[in-house]
Every structure is written in C-alpha cells, then in structure tokens.
Amino acid sequence: MTSVQHEEWEQRFVVLETMRTGLAQLQEASLQVAARMQSSNSQRGSELAPRANPLMHYGSPKLSARRNASLLTLARAASPSPRLGPRADTLDPAYGSPEITAIETTAQFLEWYAHVEGRLAADQDAESLAFASHLHTRLDECTRMEETVNKVEAALDTLRGDYERVGERTGGVRMACGVLQTRQGRLAQMAEEINERLGVYGSLGPITRLFNAPGDSVCMDPEFLPSLERAEQALEFIEAHKDARDSELYAMRFAQCRSRALTLIKMHAQREFRRLGAQSNTNSASSEHVRVRAAATRLRPLLMALQQRGTEIHTNAVQVLADVEASYFQMRRIWLHAHVPQSLQSIEKEHTDEAAVLRDWCAFVMGVCADEGRLYAEFFGISSGKGLRAHEDMVMHVFYEQVRPRIIREAQVDVLAALCLTLLAYQRPNESNEPVEPGEPDELDAFYAVVGAVLEDAQQRLAFRAQAFVRGEITGYRMSADDAQAAVQWIRSVESDDPADHWEYPPVQRLRWLVAQISGCLDTEVQHGLTDEALSACKQSIATHGARTVRDSVRGDADAEQLAHQFVTCSMTLADQAAEPDQTHYGDSTTGSARFSCDLPV
C-alpha cells in the first residue's frame, strides 16, 4: 500500500479518539507476539543462518491479501508432498507458544511466509475491520431507528387526524351544549316566572290570616307592612293579567285585604292619639313634646305607608288618611287650646311695654307653628299639607284674637309705630325685601298670613292716629303769650347771629317727631301722604296763627311786620327740614297736646 493510498485510507476512515486506546492495546499485543517469535528464531539461529530467513523482514513488507493468496497458491503448486506437517507459523493455544518446524523447500517457505503475512495483515486491519463492523452495526441501528421514526410519524399523523376529528366533533358538541344551555336558561326563567305568578296567588292565604288575626297590635307585626306591599303588588299583577283564570275573584280578595290593612292602621293610630290626648300635660311643653315624639317613633312607619298611598285616588287610602289626620289634629288641639292662651297670658305679665309683649308673643306662636310642623313631619313624613295649615290657622286664630283688640284700643302713635316695626320684623322674608333662605319650611305659612293681617290692622290704626295727631297737635295748635315772646327772642337772635338762643315752633317740632315715628312703618305712598298732610298743616299754622300771634305780641313796634315775616321764613325752612325722614327725633313717646314735650329749650 503506497503512502498516497494510506493517506486516502486515513481520510476515508478517520480514527476517533475513543478508538485510539483499543488500537494502542492491539499494537502492544502484536509487538509482544513478534518479540516471542523473534526469541524463538534466535534459538534456531544455527539452523537458519545459512539461509536467507525472510522472518527477519516480515514486518517491513506490506503485501496485500491478493499477493498473499498468490504466493500461497504458488507454494502449494511447488510442494512435492500433498500435505506438509505442522506449519512453522502454527500457534497452538494449548501450549501457549508457536511450533516452528524446519523449512526445507521454497514452497514451504512461501506458504509459511504467506500465512505470516496474512496474519500480520489481519492483525493490522483488525481495528479498521472492527470499526467497519461497528459502522455496519450502527448503520443497521440507524436503519431500524429510521423505520421506527417513520412508524412514529405515521402514528402521529394518525393521532393528528383523530385529534382534528375529535376537535370537530367537540365543537359540534359545544355548540349543541350552548343551545341546550340557552334553552335551559329560558326554561329556568320561565319556571321562575311561573313560580312568581303562582306565588302571587299563593300569598293570599298568609296575608288574609295575618290581617284577620285577633288583637289590637296586628299593625305592629314585622310582617304587616311587607304583607300590605305584597297585596298591592298582587293587585297590580292581576290588573295586568285580567285574562287569567279567576282573576276577578283574586282581585276582589286582595282589595279586601288592602282595605282591611288600611283600616287596621287607622284604628291603631286613632287609639294611640286618643291615649295621648287623654294624658296631655299643659304645664310642661318639653315633656309633652317628648311624649308625643316617642309615640311618633312607633307610628311613623305605618303613617308614612298610609301617606304614600294617600295619593292614589282610586283607593280608600285618601279617606283613611284624612280620618287619621283629623284624629291627630284633635289630639294636638286638646293640648294647644289650654297651652297657647296660658302661655300668652304668662308672657303678658312679664312685660309692661306693648311692643315687648307683641315681640314675645310673635316669637312664641312662631315656635309653636314650627314645632307643630316638625311633629307632623315626624308622624307623617312631610312638613306641609292642607290639614296642617288648617291646624296652624287655629293656633294663629287664638293669637289674632289676643292681638287685634290691643291694637284697636291703642291710641298713641309711638306705640303703634313700635308695634308695626315689631310685626315687620316677623314678616315673611320675601315680603320684607330680605333674601329668602332655601328650603323655607311651609309650616310657617299660617304664621306669616296672620302676622300680615295684624300688620295691616296696625298700619291702618297708625295712619288713622297720625291723621288725628296732625289735626289735634299741628292744625289745632294755639300759641300762648310765652311762646310768642320766645319766638320774638329767637327771631332777634337769628338776626344778630347769636346761636345761644334756639327756639322752634311747636308744630314744627311735632311734625319732626311724627315723621320720625312713622318712618319705615307704613307703605311708601301712605307715609308720603301723611308727611305731606302734616307739612301742609304745619305751614298753614305758621302762616296764619303763628305770624298773627308774633305780630300781636310786638304790636306798636316799627319792625313788627318784619319780625312776623322773619318768623314765617325761618319756621317754613325748619318745617321743610323736619319733613325729611332722616331728621333728628325730638320729643318723648307720648301723644296729645298736653303730654307732648320738646327736648329743645324753650
């Protein structure tokens, strides 16, 4: 084998690292065999020395198997005997060492050499042959593995097809299940509706037994109001399904149950109101309110249910609510008829000033109206109503009967003016040009209405007494001799610019006082009319009576006419100033010529 073929052989059959250990062991074993053979030949050196022994060079030639076979054939052809004895290359395992006989002929040598060279070639190619055998084994394994992989792929394809078929069938089953679930939902809803409808008819028995139960405290049962609600819902359901079997009969029986429930509420409320009226205490308003509020806590759910149903005209709840409200207001009147007059008298004894008495009275009745509104709301859930307004009108009627006679009897202008200012302070906010607070309670409507009526009476009385004051104190004024002398001295001081002496015509003082009293107490037109009337009367008195009296008091003086003219001019100017509503108030709080006084020195 040439070096080129050897390189091609190494390139085709690459020796792996894992095989080098085995090759090294095989090479070591071959060297050992060669050493033993060389040792055996050295012992026979004398016999083989004359001959050129080819064993000395058996390891160097690299003959192929075909050449060995040719040499072996030639050796057999040249051999004289058909069969040689034991071969020199025979290796007997039983003895552990080869038996080498003498080589006598060339054929024997060639045969022996062919066996040795074949053995060496076999030993040299054992690793490659083993590796080739290993490769064939792995190739067979790969072939079997490829067949197995093909079988697995075929099985996976089968599984994939089965999976797709199962997926398709599962999707169909899922769709069928969705349809079944939808149908089941409709059936369940239908069953629920059927049960609900059947429950409407089935609730008649328990409701009837509850409403017809004996005793006075049926309304206080926790199931009373829910049963009433179910009865009304059953009526609405039957009204919407008139074509049902026995609908008219069930509607009649449920309507009877509702009427029975409303009647029970009315009877229980009236019984409670009669008890509260019989136990009323007129001495303590606080204890009375506590007692009534305690009852409201118990009755409020029932009365609110009645109030909610009172807007339904087609039922008897309107009449039942009216009867209950009448019983409630009757209970409150029993207490208020004694409490209000007693409280008004007690307030009157605490004051001597009419304005203070009226102020406290207004505050008291306003509080009463507010309390009545709150109590009504605690019972019925609302703070207004026709019945409440009528009830508060009764309370305010007592107040009006106490106040109006006092106003009619009053003759003093300043007292009437103070009463008007007090009533204006309690007037409805939007009528007194004040901002109206949001959520103004309606329970004060009766109070504001009566205050307006009393204020109108007081203003009429004030206007009448103001006119009488103008006629009596301004038009009817007659200057005395002392007043005439004081007027002359005042005029002379004015001419001499001496501010030490100051005097004012009494009608001007009274005009100033009257304007200050009625300012803000009357309507603007009425106030201007009275002011103009008083100013005209004052100027008439100055021009006629005053000027004549001054002239007569200085009769004989050369400047009498001049003094009279100066008096008229100055007094007219002061009168115009006094007619202004913001002028200083002169005089005390009395009326009439005998009781009127002036703060300025005379």
C-alpha positions as CSV (number, residue, x, y, z in Angstrom):
1,M,0.0,0.0,0.0
2,T,1.6,3.3,-1.1
3,S,1.7,6.5,1.0
4,V,-1.0,8.1,-1.1
5,Q,-3.3,5.2,-0.6
6,H,-2.5,5.2,3.0
7,E,-3.5,8.9,3.3
8,E,-6.7,8.2,1.4
9,W,-7.4,5.4,3.7
10,E,-6.9,7.6,6.8
11,Q,-9.1,10.3,5.2
12,R,-11.9,7.9,4.5
13,F,-11.6,6.0,7.8
14,V,-10.8,8.6,10.4
15,V,-9.7,7.0,13.7
16,L,-11.7,8.6,16.5
17,E,-10.1,9.4,19.9
18,T,-12.3,6.9,21.6
19,M,-10.7,4.1,19.4
20,R,-7.1,5.1,20.0
21,T,-6.9,3.2,23.3
22,G,-8.1,0.0,21.8
23,L,-5.6,0.4,18.9
24,A,-2.8,1.0,21.3
25,Q,-3.6,-2.2,23.2
26,L,-3.8,-4.1,19.9
27,Q,-0.4,-2.7,18.8
28,E,1.2,-3.7,22.1
29,A,-0.1,-7.2,21.8
30,S,1.3,-7.6,18.3
31,L,4.7,-6.4,19.4
32,Q,4.7,-9.0,22.2
33,V,3.8,-11.7,19.7
34,A,6.6,-10.5,17.4
35,A,9.1,-10.4,20.2
36,R,8.2,-14.0,21.2
37,M,8.6,-15.1,17.6
38,Q,12.0,-13.4,17.3
39,S,13.2,-15.0,20.5
40,S,12.2,-18.4,19.2
41,N,14.1,-17.8,15.9
42,S,17.2,-16.7,17.7
43,Q,17.4,-20.1,19.4
44,R,17.4,-21.8,16.0
45,G,20.0,-19.4,14.5
46,S,22.4,-22.0,13.8
47,E,19.9,-23.9,11.7
48,L,18.7,-21.0,9.8
49,A,21.9,-19.0,9.4
50,P,23.0,-20.3,6.0
51,R,19.6,-19.4,4.6
52,A,18.2,-16.0,4.0
53,N,15.4,-16.1,6.5
54,P,12.5,-13.9,5.4
55,L,11.2,-13.7,9.0
56,M,13.8,-11.1,9.8
57,H,11.9,-8.8,7.5
58,Y,8.3,-9.9,7.9
59,G,7.2,-6.7,9.4
60,S,8.6,-4.5,6.7
61,P,6.8,-5.6,3.5
62,K,3.2,-4.6,3.2
63,L,1.7,-7.1,0.9
64,S,-1.9,-7.2,0.1
65,A,-4.2,-10.2,0.7
66,R,-4.3,-10.9,-3.1
67,R,-0.5,-11.2,-3.2
68,N,-0.5,-13.5,-0.2
69,A,-3.1,-15.7,-1.8
70,S,-0.9,-15.9,-5.0
71,L,2.2,-16.8,-3.0
72,L,0.2,-19.4,-1.1
73,T,-1.0,-20.9,-4.4
74,L,2.5,-21.0,-5.8
75,A,3.8,-22.6,-2.7
76,R,1.1,-25.3,-2.9
77,A,1.9,-25.9,-6.5
78,A,5.7,-26.3,-5.8
79,S,5.3,-28.6,-2.9
80,P,6.2,-32.2,-3.6
81,S,4.0,-33.7,-1.0
82,P,0.3,-33.1,-0.8
83,R,0.3,-32.1,2.8
84,L,3.0,-30.6,4.9
85,G,3.5,-31.4,8.5
86,P,2.9,-28.9,11.1
87,R,3.4,-25.3,9.9
88,A,6.1,-23.1,11.3
89,D,3.6,-20.4,11.9
90,T,1.2,-22.5,13.8
91,L,0.2,-21.1,17.1
92,D,-1.1,-23.7,19.4
93,P,-3.1,-22.2,22.1
94,A,-2.8,-25.3,24.2
95,Y,0.9,-24.8,24.6
96,G,1.0,-21.1,24.6
97,S,3.9,-20.8,22.0
98,P,4.1,-21.5,18.3
99,E,5.6,-24.7,17.0
100,I,8.1,-23.9,14.3
101,T,9.5,-26.8,12.1
102,A,12.3,-26.7,9.7
103,I,11.5,-25.2,6.3
104,E,13.1,-27.4,3.7
105,T,11.7,-26.2,0.4
106,T,10.8,-22.9,-1.2
107,A,7.2,-23.8,-1.3
108,Q,7.2,-24.4,2.4
109,F,8.8,-21.0,3.0
110,L,6.4,-19.2,0.7
111,E,3.5,-21.0,2.3
112,W,4.8,-20.1,5.7
113,Y,5.5,-16.5,4.6
114,A,2.0,-16.2,3.2
115,H,0.5,-17.3,6.4
116,V,2.6,-15.0,8.4
117,E,2.0,-12.0,6.1
118,G,-1.8,-12.8,6.1
119,R,-1.7,-13.0,9.9
120,L,0.1,-9.7,10.1
121,A,-2.3,-8.0,7.6
122,A,-5.2,-9.4,9.5
123,D,-3.7,-8.1,12.7
124,Q,-3.0,-4.7,11.1
125,D,-6.5,-4.4,9.6
126,A,-8.4,-5.7,12.7
127,E,-9.1,-2.3,14.1
128,S,-10.4,-1.0,10.8
129,L,-12.4,-4.1,10.3
130,A,-13.8,-3.8,13.8
131,F,-14.7,-0.2,13.2
132,A,-16.3,-1.1,9.9
133,S,-18.2,-3.8,11.6
134,H,-19.2,-1.2,14.2
135,L,-20.3,1.2,11.5
136,H,-22.3,-1.6,9.8
137,T,-23.9,-2.2,13.2
138,R,-24.7,1.5,13.7
139,L,-26.0,1.7,10.2
140,D,-28.3,-1.2,10.9
141,E,-29.4,0.6,14.0
142,C,-30.0,3.8,12.2
143,T,-32.0,2.0,9.6
144,R,-34.1,0.4,12.3
145,M,-34.4,3.8,14.0
146,E,-35.4,5.5,10.8
147,E,-38.1,2.8,10.3
148,T,-39.2,3.4,13.9
149,V,-39.3,7.2,13.3
150,N,-41.4,6.6,10.2
151,K,-43.7,4.4,12.1
152,V,-44.0,7.1,14.9
153,E,-44.6,9.8,12.3
154,A,-47.3,7.7,10.8
155,A,-48.8,7.1,14.2
156,L,-48.6,10.9,14.9
157,D,-50.3,11.6,11.6
158,T,-53.0,9.2,12.6
159,L,-53.3,10.8,16.0
160,R,-53.4,14.3,14.4
161,G,-56.2,13.2,12.2
162,D,-58.0,11.7,15.1
163,Y,-57.5,14.9,17.1
164,E,-58.9,17.0,14.3
165,R,-61.9,14.8,14.0
166,V,-62.3,14.9,17.8
167,G,-62.0,18.7,17.7
168,E,-64.6,19.0,15.1
169,R,-66.9,16.7,17.0
170,T,-66.1,18.6,20.2
171,G,-67.0,21.9,18.5
172,G,-70.3,20.4,17.4
173,V,-70.9,19.1,20.9
174,R,-70.0,22.6,22.4
175,M,-72.5,24.3,20.0
176,A,-75.1,21.8,21.0
177,C,-74.3,22.4,24.7
178,G,-74.6,26.2,24.1
179,V,-78.0,25.7,22.5
180,L,-79.0,23.4,25.4
181,Q,-77.8,26.0,27.9
182,T,-79.7,28.8,26.3
183,R,-82.8,26.6,26.2
184,Q,-82.2,25.7,29.8
185,G,-81.9,29.4,30.8
186,R,-85.1,30.2,29.1
187,L,-86.8,27.3,30.8
188,A,-85.4,28.3,34.1
189,Q,-86.6,31.9,33.6
190,M,-89.9,30.6,32.5
191,A,-90.1,28.4,35.6
192,E,-89.1,31.3,37.8
193,E,-91.9,33.5,36.2
194,I,-94.3,30.7,36.7
195,N,-93.3,30.3,40.3
196,E,-93.6,34.1,40.8
197,R,-97.0,34.1,39.3
198,L,-98.1,31.2,41.3
199,G,-96.6,32.8,44.4
200,V,-98.8,35.9,43.8
201,Y,-101.9,33.7,44.1
202,G,-100.4,31.6,46.9
203,S,-99.7,34.7,49.1
204,L,-103.4,35.3,49.5
205,G,-103.8,32.8,52.3
206,P,-101.0,34.1,54.6
207,I,-102.0,37.7,54.0
208,T,-105.6,37.1,54.9
209,R,-104.7,35.2,58.0
210,L,-102.4,38.0,59.2
211,F,-104.8,40.8,58.6
212,N,-107.7,38.9,60.2
213,A,-105.7,37.9,63.3
214,P,-107.2,38.9,66.6
215,G,-105.8,41.6,68.8
216,D,-105.1,45.3,68.7
217,S,-101.4,45.1,67.8
218,V,-101.7,43.4,64.4
219,C,-100.2,46.6,62.8
220,M,-97.0,46.2,64.9
221,D,-96.3,42.8,63.5
222,P,-93.0,42.9,61.4
223,E,-94.7,41.2,58.5
224,F,-97.7,43.7,58.4
225,L,-96.2,46.3,56.0
226,P,-94.5,43.7,53.8
227,S,-97.8,41.8,53.5
228,L,-99.6,45.1,52.6
229,E,-96.9,45.7,49.9
230,R,-97.4,42.1,48.5
231,A,-101.1,42.6,48.4
232,E,-100.8,45.8,46.4
233,Q,-98.2,44.1,44.0
234,A,-100.7,41.2,43.6
235,L,-103.4,43.7,42.6
236,E,-101.1,45.3,40.1
237,F,-100.2,41.9,38.7
238,I,-103.8,40.8,38.4
239,E,-104.7,44.1,36.8
240,A,-102.1,43.4,34.2
241,H,-103.3,39.8,33.6
242,K,-107.1,40.2,33.6
243,D,-107.4,37.2,31.2
244,A,-106.1,34.8,33.9
245,R,-108.5,32.3,35.5
246,D,-110.4,33.7,38.5
247,S,-108.6,37.0,38.2
248,E,-111.7,39.0,39.3
249,L,-112.1,36.8,42.3
250,Y,-108.5,37.2,43.4
251,A,-108.5,40.9,42.7
252,M,-111.6,41.3,44.9
253,R,-110.0,39.4,47.8
254,F,-106.7,41.2,47.6
255,A,-108.5,44.5,47.5
256,Q,-110.4,43.4,50.7
257,C,-107.0,42.6,52.3
258,R,-105.7,46.1,51.4
259,S,-108.8,47.8,52.8
260,R,-108.5,45.7,55.9
261,A,-104.9,46.7,56.4
262,L,-105.6,50.4,55.9
263,T,-108.5,50.2,58.4
264,L,-106.2,48.5,60.9
265,I,-103.7,51.3,60.6
266,K,-106.5,53.9,61.1
267,M,-107.9,52.2,64.2
268,H,-104.5,51.7,65.7
269,A,-103.5,55.4,65.1
270,Q,-106.8,56.7,66.4
271,R,-106.4,54.6,69.5
272,E,-102.9,56.0,70.1
273,F,-104.0,59.6,69.5
274,R,-106.9,59.3,72.0
275,R,-104.5,58.0,74.6
276,L,-102.0,60.8,74.0
277,G,-104.8,63.4,74.2
278,A,-106.1,62.0,77.5
279,Q,-102.6,62.1,79.0
280,S,-101.7,65.6,77.8
281,N,-99.8,67.9,80.2
282,T,-100.4,71.6,79.8
283,N,-97.8,72.6,82.4
284,S,-94.7,71.4,80.6
285,A,-94.3,71.8,76.8
286,S,-91.0,69.9,76.8
287,S,-92.4,66.8,78.5
288,E,-95.4,66.9,76.1
289,H,-93.1,67.0,73.1
290,V,-91.0,64.1,74.4
291,R,-94.1,62.0,75.0
292,V,-95.5,62.8,71.5
293,R,-92.2,62.1,69.8
294,A,-92.0,58.8,71.5
295,A,-95.3,57.8,70.0
296,A,-94.3,59.2,66.6
297,T,-91.4,56.7,66.6
298,R,-93.8,53.8,66.8
299,L,-96.5,55.1,64.4
300,R,-94.2,56.7,61.8
301,P,-93.8,53.6,59.6
302,L,-97.5,53.0,59.5
303,L,-98.5,56.6,58.9
304,M,-95.8,57.1,56.2
305,A,-97.1,54.0,54.4
306,L,-100.6,55.5,54.6
307,Q,-99.3,58.9,53.4
308,Q,-97.7,57.3,50.4
309,R,-100.9,55.6,49.4
310,G,-103.0,58.7,50.1
311,T,-102.1,60.0,46.6
312,E,-104.0,57.1,44.9
313,I,-107.4,58.4,44.3
314,H,-108.9,55.1,43.3
315,T,-108.4,53.6,46.7
316,N,-109.9,54.4,50.1
317,A,-106.5,55.5,51.4
318,V,-107.4,59.2,50.9
319,Q,-110.3,59.0,53.3
320,V,-108.4,56.8,55.8
321,L,-105.5,59.4,55.8
322,A,-108.0,62.2,56.3
323,D,-109.5,60.4,59.3
324,V,-106.1,59.7,60.8
325,E,-105.0,63.3,60.4
326,A,-108.3,64.6,61.9
327,S,-107.6,62.4,65.0
328,Y,-104.1,63.7,65.2
329,F,-105.1,67.3,65.0
330,Q,-107.8,66.7,67.5
331,M,-105.2,65.3,69.9
332,R,-103.0,68.4,69.4
333,R,-105.9,70.8,69.8
334,I,-106.7,69.4,73.2
335,W,-103.3,70.4,74.4
336,L,-102.9,73.7,72.4
337,H,-106.3,75.1,73.4
338,A,-105.1,75.2,77.0
339,H,-101.4,75.8,76.4
340,V,-101.4,78.7,74.0
341,P,-103.7,81.1,76.0
342,Q,-102.0,80.2,79.2
343,S,-98.6,81.0,77.7
344,L,-99.7,84.3,76.1
345,Q,-101.0,85.4,79.5
346,S,-97.8,84.4,81.2
347,I,-95.8,86.5,78.7
348,E,-98.1,89.5,79.1
349,K,-97.5,89.5,82.8
350,E,-93.7,89.7,82.3
351,H,-93.7,93.0,80.3
352,T,-95.3,96.4,80.6
353,D,-94.3,97.6,77.1
354,E,-96.8,96.7,74.4
355,A,-94.0,96.2,71.8
356,A,-92.1,93.8,74.0
357,V,-95.3,91.9,74.7
358,L,-96.1,91.6,70.9
359,R,-92.5,90.6,70.2
360,D,-92.5,87.7,72.6
361,W,-96.0,86.7,71.5
362,C,-94.8,86.5,67.9
363,A,-91.7,84.5,68.8
364,F,-93.9,82.1,70.9
365,V,-96.5,81.4,68.2
366,M,-93.8,81.1,65.6
367,G,-92.1,78.5,67.7
368,V,-95.4,76.7,68.2
369,C,-96.1,76.6,64.4
370,A,-92.6,75.3,63.8
371,D,-93.0,72.6,66.5
372,E,-96.3,71.5,65.1
373,G,-94.8,71.3,61.6
374,R,-91.9,69.1,62.9
375,L,-94.2,66.9,64.9
376,Y,-96.4,66.4,61.9
377,A,-93.3,65.5,59.8
378,E,-92.2,63.0,62.5
379,F,-95.6,61.3,62.2
380,F,-96.5,61.6,58.5
381,G,-93.1,62.1,56.9
382,I,-94.0,65.6,55.3
383,S,-93.9,69.1,56.8
384,S,-96.8,70.6,54.9
385,G,-100.4,69.8,54.0
386,K,-103.9,71.2,54.0
387,G,-104.7,69.6,57.3
388,L,-101.5,71.1,58.9
389,R,-102.4,74.6,57.6
390,A,-105.9,74.4,59.0
391,H,-104.5,73.2,62.3
392,E,-102.0,76.1,62.5
393,D,-104.7,78.6,61.4
394,M,-106.5,77.5,64.6
395,V,-103.4,78.3,66.7
396,M,-102.9,81.6,65.0
397,H,-106.6,82.5,65.4
398,V,-106.0,82.4,69.2
399,F,-103.1,84.7,68.7
400,Y,-105.1,87.1,66.4
401,E,-107.9,87.3,68.9
402,Q,-105.5,88.4,71.6
403,V,-103.5,90.9,69.5
404,R,-106.2,92.7,67.4
405,P,-108.2,94.2,70.3
406,R,-105.0,95.6,71.8
407,I,-104.1,97.3,68.5
408,I,-107.7,98.7,68.1
409,R,-107.6,100.1,71.7
410,E,-104.1,101.7,71.3
411,A,-104.2,105.5,70.6
412,Q,-100.6,106.5,70.9
413,V,-98.7,107.0,67.7
414,D,-95.3,105.9,69.0
415,V,-96.7,102.7,70.5
416,L,-98.5,101.9,67.2
417,A,-95.3,102.6,65.3
418,A,-93.3,100.3,67.6
419,L,-95.9,97.6,67.1
420,C,-95.7,98.0,63.3
421,L,-91.9,97.7,63.4
422,T,-92.2,94.5,65.6
423,L,-94.6,92.9,63.1
424,L,-92.4,93.9,60.2
425,A,-89.5,92.0,61.8
426,Y,-91.6,88.8,61.8
427,Q,-93.0,89.3,58.3
428,R,-92.3,86.7,55.6
429,P,-88.7,87.3,54.3
430,N,-89.6,87.9,50.6
431,E,-92.3,90.4,51.7
432,S,-89.8,92.4,53.8
433,N,-87.2,92.7,50.9
434,E,-84.9,90.3,52.6
435,P,-83.3,87.3,50.9
436,V,-85.3,84.1,51.1
437,E,-83.4,81.2,52.6
438,P,-83.6,78.0,50.5
439,G,-85.9,75.3,51.9
440,E,-88.1,77.7,53.9
441,P,-90.5,75.5,55.8
442,D,-94.1,75.6,54.7
443,E,-95.4,75.1,58.3
444,L,-94.9,78.9,58.9
445,D,-97.4,79.9,56.2
446,A,-100.2,80.3,58.7
447,F,-98.0,82.4,61.0
448,Y,-96.9,84.7,58.2
449,A,-100.5,85.1,57.0
450,V,-101.8,86.2,60.4
451,V,-98.8,88.4,61.0
452,G,-99.6,90.1,57.7
453,A,-103.2,90.6,58.7
454,V,-102.2,92.0,62.1
455,L,-99.6,94.3,60.5
456,E,-102.3,95.6,58.1
457,D,-104.6,96.4,61.1
458,A,-101.7,98.1,62.9
459,Q,-100.7,100.2,59.9
460,Q,-104.3,101.3,59.4
461,R,-104.6,102.2,63.0
462,L,-101.3,104.1,62.9
463,A,-102.3,106.1,59.8
464,F,-105.6,107.0,61.5
465,R,-104.0,108.1,64.7
466,A,-101.3,110.0,62.7
467,Q,-104.1,112.0,61.0
468,A,-105.7,112.6,64.3
469,F,-102.3,113.8,65.7
470,V,-102.0,116.3,62.7
471,R,-105.4,117.7,63.3
472,G,-105.1,117.9,67.1
473,E,-101.4,118.8,67.6
474,I,-100.5,120.7,64.5
475,T,-103.6,122.2,62.9
476,G,-105.3,122.7,66.3
477,Y,-102.2,124.3,68.0
478,R,-102.7,127.7,69.6
479,M,-99.6,129.7,70.5
480,S,-99.5,131.1,74.1
481,A,-98.1,134.5,75.1
482,D,-95.0,132.9,76.4
483,D,-94.4,131.0,73.1
484,A,-94.9,134.3,71.3
485,Q,-92.2,136.1,73.4
486,A,-89.9,133.1,72.9
487,A,-90.5,133.3,69.1
488,V,-89.7,137.0,69.1
489,Q,-86.5,136.4,71.1
490,W,-85.5,133.6,68.7
491,I,-86.0,135.8,65.6
492,R,-84.0,138.7,67.2
493,S,-81.2,136.2,68.0
494,V,-81.2,134.9,64.4
495,E,-80.9,138.5,63.1
496,S,-78.0,139.2,65.5
497,D,-76.3,135.8,64.6
498,D,-76.3,134.8,68.3
499,P,-76.6,131.0,68.4
500,A,-77.1,131.0,72.2
501,D,-80.9,131.3,71.9
502,H,-82.6,128.5,70.0
503,W,-86.3,128.0,69.6
504,E,-88.6,126.1,67.3
505,Y,-92.2,126.5,66.5
506,P,-94.1,123.7,68.4
507,P,-95.9,122.4,65.3
508,V,-92.6,122.1,63.5
509,Q,-91.3,120.0,66.5
510,R,-94.4,117.8,66.3
511,L,-94.0,117.4,62.6
512,R,-90.4,116.3,63.0
513,W,-91.4,113.8,65.7
514,L,-94.3,112.4,63.7
515,V,-92.2,111.9,60.6
516,A,-89.5,110.1,62.7
517,Q,-92.2,107.9,64.2
518,I,-93.9,106.7,61.0
519,S,-90.7,106.4,59.0
520,G,-90.4,102.7,57.9
521,C,-93.7,101.7,59.5
522,L,-96.0,102.3,56.6
523,D,-96.1,101.8,52.9
524,T,-94.2,104.4,50.9
525,E,-97.2,106.1,49.4
526,V,-99.1,106.2,52.7
527,Q,-96.1,107.6,54.5
528,H,-95.5,110.3,51.9
529,G,-99.2,111.2,52.0
530,L,-99.2,111.6,55.8
531,T,-95.9,113.6,55.7
532,D,-97.3,116.0,53.1
533,E,-100.5,116.4,55.0
534,A,-98.6,117.2,58.3
535,L,-96.3,119.6,56.4
536,S,-99.2,121.4,54.9
537,A,-100.9,121.7,58.2
538,C,-97.7,122.9,59.8
539,K,-97.1,125.6,57.2
540,Q,-100.7,126.7,57.4
541,S,-100.3,127.1,61.2
542,I,-97.1,129.1,60.7
543,A,-98.5,131.4,58.1
544,T,-101.8,132.2,59.8
545,H,-101.8,131.6,63.5
546,G,-98.1,131.8,64.2
547,A,-97.4,135.0,62.2
548,R,-100.5,136.7,63.7
549,T,-99.5,135.8,67.2
550,V,-96.0,137.1,66.8
551,R,-97.3,140.3,65.2
552,D,-99.7,140.9,68.0
553,S,-97.1,140.3,70.6
554,V,-94.9,143.2,69.3
555,R,-97.7,145.5,68.4
556,G,-96.6,149.1,68.4
557,D,-93.0,148.2,67.3
558,A,-91.9,149.6,64.0
559,D,-90.4,146.2,62.9
560,A,-93.5,144.1,63.9
561,E,-94.2,143.1,60.3
562,Q,-90.6,142.4,59.6
563,L,-90.4,140.1,62.7
564,A,-93.5,138.3,61.6
565,H,-92.1,137.8,58.1
566,Q,-88.8,136.6,59.5
567,F,-90.6,134.1,61.8
568,V,-92.6,132.7,58.9
569,T,-89.5,132.4,56.7
570,C,-87.4,130.6,59.3
571,S,-90.2,128.4,60.5
572,M,-91.0,127.4,56.9
573,T,-87.4,126.4,56.4
574,L,-87.4,124.3,59.6
575,A,-90.7,122.7,58.6
576,D,-89.3,121.6,55.2
577,Q,-86.3,120.1,57.0
578,A,-88.5,118.4,59.6
579,A,-90.4,116.7,56.8
580,E,-87.4,114.7,55.8
581,P,-87.5,111.2,57.3
582,D,-83.9,111.2,58.4
583,Q,-84.2,114.2,60.7
584,T,-83.4,114.1,64.4
585,H,-86.3,112.9,66.6
586,Y,-87.5,115.5,69.0
587,G,-90.0,114.8,71.7
588,D,-90.9,111.9,74.0
589,S,-93.1,108.9,73.4
590,T,-96.4,110.5,74.3
591,T,-99.1,111.9,72.1
592,G,-101.6,114.7,72.6
593,S,-101.0,118.4,73.2
594,A,-101.0,118.2,77.0
595,R,-98.5,115.3,77.1
596,F,-96.2,116.2,74.2
597,S,-92.8,117.6,75.2
598,C,-89.8,119.0,73.3
599,D,-86.2,118.2,74.0
600,L,-85.0,121.7,72.9
601,P,-85.0,124.6,75.4
602,V,-87.9,127.0,75.0
